[in-house]
Amino acid sequence: MTHLIVVEARGDGWAVRSDRLATDMTFRSGAAAEQSARRLAERLARAGQTAEIQIRLRNGALAGRFVSPARTLEAELA
């Protein structure tokens, strides 16, 4: 199963939402939101779960997409 992490505009700031979060995280800048999304995806990958990050522009259009594939213990040790 791939976990979806979305970075999108919210009011005057930016939000990160995911099925892996109890509530959305909000940030003042898109860069801070994207960095947080990447950290979440990295944690999921290390836990053996694939994550996809979608970065959305203020108008909702897809600006970028990143996939963090699940990692195995063997891959971490290599």
C-alpha angles and dihedrals in degrees: 000000000000117000114219119221116187127195111197142156115270119181109305093343144035133271136207115209130180140154085244093063125078090214136007117269117227129205137181094231135041090227092059091047092050092048090052091048091052091051090051091049091049092052091050092049091051088051089056097259127121117232132192121202119203118193113203127198120229089266091054096252117140109257099175145351128206129183124205107195121215113265129216126216089250091057091050091052095047 
